[in-house]
Amino acid sequence: MRGHRDFQRLWAGMAVSQLGSAVGGVALPIVAVTDMHASTFQISLLAAFTAVTTALLAFPMGNFVEFRRKRPVMIAADVARFVSLASVPLAGLLHALTFAQLCVVAVINATSGIAFGGAAQAHLKALVSPERLVDANGRLESTNWLRMSVGPSLGGALVGLLTALGTLLIDAVSFLASALAVRLIRQPEPAPPVRDGERSRRSELAGGLHFVWGHQALRNMLISWVCFAGATAMSGPVTTIFYLRELHFTAFQYGLLMGLPSLGGVAGARLARRMVARFGPVRVLWWASLLRGPWNFLIPLATPGLAGLVQCGIGFAGLLFFAAMANSTMASYRQLTTPNHLMSRVSTLWVFATTVAQPLFILVGGLMAAQLGSRVTLVVSAILVCGTAFLLPRQEITGP
């Protein structure tokens, strides 16, 4: 990938966009609490708007992006996020900020995020040669894990330094930087697919789903991914309670456990290219998916104290190492297998499936923890993560 300046510009744009989303995810609720004195229900409602928007608009937005040039869509999405986020500190300065405005900003950000992600995934395939695609996705995946570890901490630090409204202004400017990086890409963009005038609107919207469901390997990957994302989401709130209440970790120790293990995800993503070159994408995906599960068992077996802290950190880092390798490989396989005229719709299908499934798994995890306790729930989650590998193909499938 050295010397591929256009990919580096796309990478920079996506990295800034992801980091901006992470920082905004911290600052926006803080604005609601500190400046609007929002209730617990209103904070939950603010988060729900993002999830509901994603679930409702993933298919229509994927279809919208599919038949348009991708770079203008990415730039427009970044500009929309800049305007919406910048309006919050401006309204705060004029003492005109309302909770309704924050909800509108959350909806705009979610919609723009879907558009940007769907366009970026499709454009990546056009920008990078097939033999470099795994390496490109590994770099993007490693950036994603860094965003997850650095973003919330950076957001909290900026809020402490600049206040929540000041942080949102910095966050808004970051999206302009992302738009500029995309605008600097020089390689001519291929013409977008042409709509099939004979297909109905409903068939067009579900084009990505129909393709994936008719392709055995991709269908299995989608089901496995939904189960993995759901199982990890199921353990998220339970893990927080387990760390703080049962293992008695401090807030600082909890922050370390949420941040440092993400470096394992960075390493796994960067190693994906070499593994795929040596063993092939399907074998790497299966083995990485299988090996990400057992690390989870270290967490519910931990005990209070430094040894337990280290044990939980190792378990989480091991999970993220192999999960990142699997994610990079799966994304590359999906891009190479999907026809160009379906790229955006297939990409947003993954977003839709994740958004719908995760809240259901979280609810089940909460009910299970209330009845059986945190340790048992975390063991069940670990078993589910291990089982997701067996939903994947173990050898290449050449056709539907």
C-alpha positions in Angstrom: 0.0 0.0 0.0 3.0 2.3 0.1 2.7 5.1 -2.4 -1.0 4.6 -2.9 -1.8 8.2 -2.1 -5.5 8.0 -3.0 -6.1 5.2 -0.6 -4.2 7.0 2.1 -6.5 10.0 1.5 -9.6 7.8 1.8 -8.1 6.1 4.9 -7.5 9.6 6.4 -11.0 10.7 5.7 -12.5 7.5 7.2 -10.2 7.7 10.2 -11.1 11.3 11.0 -14.8 10.6 10.4 -14.7 7.6 12.8 -12.8 9.5 15.4 -15.2 12.4 15.1 -18.2 10.1 15.6 -16.6 8.6 18.7 -15.9 12.0 20.2 -19.4 13.2 19.4 -20.9 10.1 20.9 -19.4 11.2 24.2 -20.0 14.9 24.0 -23.6 14.9 22.8 -25.1 13.1 25.8 -23.0 15.3 28.1 -24.5 18.4 26.5 -28.0 16.9 27.1 -27.2 16.3 30.8 -25.2 19.4 31.7 -26.8 22.0 29.5 -30.4 20.7 29.0 -30.7 18.9 32.3 -32.2 16.0 30.4 -33.8 13.1 32.4 -32.6 9.5 32.2 -35.5 8.7 29.9 -34.5 11.6 27.5 -30.9 10.3 27.4 -32.1 6.9 26.5 -34.4 8.4 23.9 -31.4 10.3 22.4 -29.5 7.0 22.0 -32.7 5.3 20.7 -33.0 7.8 17.9 -29.6 6.7 16.5 -30.5 3.0 16.6 -34.0 3.5 15.2 -32.7 5.8 12.4 -30.1 3.2 11.4 -32.7 0.4 11.4 -35.2 2.4 9.3 -32.9 4.0 6.8 -30.2 1.4 6.2 -32.0 -0.2 3.2 -33.3 3.1 1.7 -29.9 4.8 2.2 -28.0 1.9 0.8 -30.2 2.0 -2.3 -29.8 5.8 -2.6 -26.0 5.6 -2.4 -25.7 2.6 -4.8 -26.7 4.6 -7.9 -24.7 7.7 -7.2 -21.0 8.6 -7.4 -19.5 7.7 -4.0 -17.1 10.6 -3.3 -19.8 13.3 -3.6 -22.0 11.3 -1.2 -19.2 11.0 1.3 -18.4 14.7 1.1 -22.1 15.6 1.5 -22.4 13.3 4.5 -19.4 15.0 6.2 -20.7 18.5 5.4 -24.2 17.5 6.8 -22.5 16.3 10.0 -20.4 19.5 10.3 -23.5 21.7 9.9 -25.6 19.7 12.4 -22.9 19.5 15.1 -21.8 23.1 14.7 -25.4 24.2 15.2 -25.3 22.9 18.8 -22.6 25.2 20.2 -24.1 28.1 18.2 -27.5 27.5 19.7 -25.9 27.2 23.1 -24.1 30.5 22.6 -27.5 32.1 21.7 -29.2 30.4 24.7 -31.6 28.7 22.1 -30.5 25.1 22.5 -33.4 22.6 22.9 -33.6 18.9 23.5 -35.5 18.5 20.2 -32.5 20.0 18.4 -30.2 17.4 19.9 -32.5 14.7 18.7 -32.5 16.1 15.2 -28.7 16.2 15.3 -28.6 12.6 16.4 -30.8 11.6 13.5 -28.7 13.6 10.9 -25.5 12.1 12.2 -26.9 8.6 12.1 -28.2 9.1 8.5 -24.9 10.7 7.4 -22.9 7.9 9.0 -24.9 5.2 7.0 -24.4 7.1 3.8 -20.7 7.7 4.4 -20.0 4.1 5.4 -22.0 2.6 2.4 -20.2 4.9 -0.1 -16.8 4.3 1.4 -17.0 0.6 1.3 -18.1 0.6 -2.3 -15.5 3.2 -3.3 -12.7 1.2 -1.6 -13.2 -1.7 -4.0 -12.9 0.7 -7.0 -9.9 2.4 -5.5 -7.8 -0.6 -4.5 -6.7 -3.6 -6.6 -8.1 -7.0 -5.5 -4.7 -8.2 -4.3 -4.4 -5.2 -2.0 -8.0 -5.3 -0.6 -7.2 -7.4 2.4 -4.3 -5.1 3.4 -6.5 -2.1 2.9 -9.3 -3.5 5.0 -6.8 -4.5 7.7 -5.6 -0.9 7.9 -9.1 0.4 8.1 -10.0 -2.2 10.8 -6.9 -1.3 12.8 -8.0 2.4 12.7 -11.4 1.4 13.9 -10.0 -0.4 16.9 -7.8 2.7 17.7 -10.9 4.8 17.4 -12.7 2.6 19.9 -9.9 2.9 22.4 -8.8 6.5 21.9 -12.1 8.1 20.9 -14.1 8.0 24.2 -11.0 9.0 26.2 -10.2 11.8 23.8 -13.8 12.9 24.0 -13.8 12.9 27.8 -10.5 14.9 27.9 -11.8 17.5 25.4 -15.0 17.9 27.4 -12.9 18.5 30.5 -10.7 21.0 28.7 -13.2 22.8 26.4 -16.6 21.9 27.8 -19.1 19.7 25.9 -20.2 22.5 23.6 -16.6 23.4 22.7 -15.9 19.7 22.0 -18.8 19.5 19.6 -17.4 22.4 17.7 -14.0 20.7 17.4 -15.9 17.5 16.4 -17.8 19.4 13.7 -14.5 20.8 12.2 -13.1 17.2 12.1 -15.8 16.3 9.5 -14.7 19.2 7.3 -11.2 17.7 7.5 -12.6 14.3 6.5 -14.5 15.9 3.5 -11.3 17.6 2.4 -9.3 14.4 2.5 -11.9 12.7 0.3 -12.0 15.7 -2.0 -8.2 15.4 -2.6 -8.6 11.8 -4.1 -7.4 12.1 -7.7 -8.1 8.7 -9.2 -11.2 9.0 -11.5 -14.2 7.5 -10.0 -16.0 4.9 -12.1 -19.6 5.7 -13.2 -22.2 4.4 -10.8 -24.5 1.5 -11.6 -27.5 2.2 -13.8 -30.9 1.4 -12.4 -32.8 -1.5 -13.9 -36.1 0.1 -15.0 -37.9 -3.2 -14.9 -37.3 -3.9 -11.3 -39.8 -2.8 -8.7 -38.9 -0.4 -5.9 -39.2 -3.1 -3.3 -37.0 -5.5 -5.2 -34.4 -2.8 -5.7 -34.3 -2.0 -2.0 -33.9 -5.6 -1.0 -31.3 -6.3 -3.8 -28.4 -6.7 -1.3 -30.4 -9.0 0.9 -31.5 -11.2 -2.0 -28.0 -11.5 -3.3 -26.5 -12.3 0.1 -29.2 -14.8 1.0 -28.8 -16.5 -2.4 -25.0 -16.8 -1.9 -24.2 -19.7 0.5 -20.9 -18.4 1.9 -22.1 -14.8 2.3 -25.3 -16.0 3.9 -23.4 -18.0 6.5 -21.1 -15.1 7.1 -24.0 -12.7 7.7 -25.7 -15.1 10.2 -22.4 -15.8 11.9 -21.6 -12.0 12.1 -25.1 -11.2 13.6 -24.7 -13.9 16.2 -21.1 -12.7 17.1 -22.1 -9.0 17.3 -25.1 -10.0 19.3 -23.2 -12.2 21.7 -20.6 -9.5 22.3 -23.3 -6.9 22.8 -25.1 -9.2 25.2 -22.0 -9.3 27.4 -21.2 -5.5 27.3 -23.4 -4.1 30.1 -23.0 -7.3 32.1 -19.2 -7.0 31.9 -19.4 -3.5 33.2 -21.4 -4.6 36.3 -19.1 -7.6 36.7 -15.9 -5.5 36.7 -17.2 -2.7 39.0 -19.4 -4.5 41.4 -18.1 -8.1 41.7 -14.4 -7.6 40.9 -14.3 -4.1 42.5 -12.2 -2.6 39.8 -11.7 1.2 40.1 -12.9 3.6 37.4 -9.3 4.0 36.2 -8.8 0.2 36.0 -12.1 -0.1 34.1 -11.0 2.5 31.7 -7.7 0.6 31.1 -9.7 -2.6 30.4 -11.8 -0.8 27.8 -8.9 0.9 26.1 -5.6 -1.0 26.2 -6.9 -4.4 24.9 -8.0 -2.6 21.7 -4.4 -2.6 20.7 -4.9 -6.4 20.2 -7.5 -5.5 17.6 -5.0 -3.2 15.9 -2.4 -6.1 15.7 -4.9 -8.6 14.5 -6.1 -6.4 11.7 -2.6 -5.7 10.5 -1.7 -9.3 10.5 -4.8 -10.3 8.4 -3.1 -9.7 5.0 -0.2 -12.1 5.7 -2.5 -14.8 7.0 -4.8 -14.5 4.0 -1.9 -14.6 1.6 -0.6 -17.8 3.1 -3.8 -19.7 4.0 -6.6 -18.1 1.9 -9.5 -15.9 3.2 -12.0 -18.7 4.0 -9.6 -20.7 6.2 -8.3 -17.5 7.9 -11.9 -16.4 8.6 -12.9 -19.8 10.1 -9.8 -20.2 12.3 -9.8 -16.6 13.5 -13.5 -16.9 14.3 -12.9 -20.1 16.2 -9.9 -18.8 18.1 -11.6 -15.5 19.2 -14.0 -17.4 21.5 -12.0 -19.2 24.1 -10.4 -16.0 25.3 -13.8 -14.9 26.6 -13.8 -17.6 29.3 -10.9 -15.9 31.1 -13.2 -13.0 32.1 -15.9 -14.8 34.1 -13.2 -16.9 35.8 -11.3 -13.8 37.1 -11.1 -12.9 40.7 -10.7 -9.5 42.4 -7.2 -8.0 42.5 -4.3 -7.3 40.2 -4.2 -10.9 38.8 -7.9 -10.7 37.9 -7.3 -7.3 36.2 -4.5 -8.8 34.1 -6.5 -11.9 33.3 -9.4 -9.8 32.1 -7.1 -7.6 30.0 -5.5 -10.7 28.4 -8.9 -12.2 27.7 -10.3 -9.1 26.1 -7.1 -8.5 24.0 -7.1 -12.1 22.7 -10.7 -11.8 21.7 -10.1 -8.5 19.9 -7.0 -9.8 18.2 -8.7 -12.6 16.4 -12.0 -10.7 16.0 -10.2 -7.9 14.1 -8.4 -10.5 11.9 -11.8 -12.1 11.2 -13.5 -8.8 10.5 -10.8 -7.6 8.0 -10.9 -10.9 6.2 -14.7 -11.1 6.0 -15.0 -7.5 4.8 -12.5 -8.2 2.0 -14.2 -11.5 1.0 -17.5 -9.7 0.9 -16.2 -6.9 -1.3 -14.5 -9.3 -3.7 -17.6 -11.5 -4.0 -20.3 -8.8 -4.3 -21.0 -7.4 -7.8 -20.2 -3.7 -8.1 -23.8 -2.7 -8.6 -24.7 -4.2 -5.1 -21.8 -3.0 -3.0 -23.5 -0.2 -1.1 -26.7 -2.2 -0.5 -24.7 -5.2 0.8 -22.6 -3.0 3.1 -25.6 -1.3 4.6 -27.3 -4.8 5.1 -24.5 -5.6 7.6 -25.2 -2.4 9.4 -28.9 -3.0 9.5 -28.6 -6.6 10.8 -26.2 -5.5 13.5 -28.4 -2.6 14.6 -31.5 -4.7 14.9 -29.9 -7.8 16.5 -27.8 -6.2 19.2 -30.5 -4.6 21.3 -32.4 -7.9 21.4 -29.2 -9.7 22.6 -28.6 -7.0 25.2 -32.1 -7.5 26.6 -31.7 -11.2 26.8 -28.3 -10.7 28.6 -29.9 -8.3 31.1 -32.7 -10.8 31.9 -30.3 -13.7 32.2 -27.9 -11.7 34.5 -30.8 -10.8 36.7 -31.8 -14.5 37.1 -28.5 -16.3 36.9 -25.8 -13.7 37.8 -23.1 -12.0 35.8 -20.6 -14.9 35.7 -23.1 -17.4 34.3 -24.2 -14.8 31.7 -20.6 -14.1 30.6 -20.0 -17.9 30.3 -23.1 -18.2 28.1 -21.9 -15.3 26.0 -18.5 -16.9 25.6 -20.1 -20.2 24.4 -22.2 -18.3 21.8 -19.1 -16.5 20.5 -17.3 -19.9 20.2 -20.3 -21.3 18.3 -20.4 -18.6 15.7 -17.3 -20.1 14.0 -19.2 -23.3 13.2 -21.8 -21.3 11.1 -19.0 -20.3 8.7 -17.8 -22.3 5.6 -14.6 -24.1 6.2 -13.6 -24.2 2.5 -14.1 -22.0 -0.5 -17.6 -22.0 -2.1 -17.4 -21.0 -5.7 -21.0 -20.2 -6.3 -24.4 -19.6 -4.8 
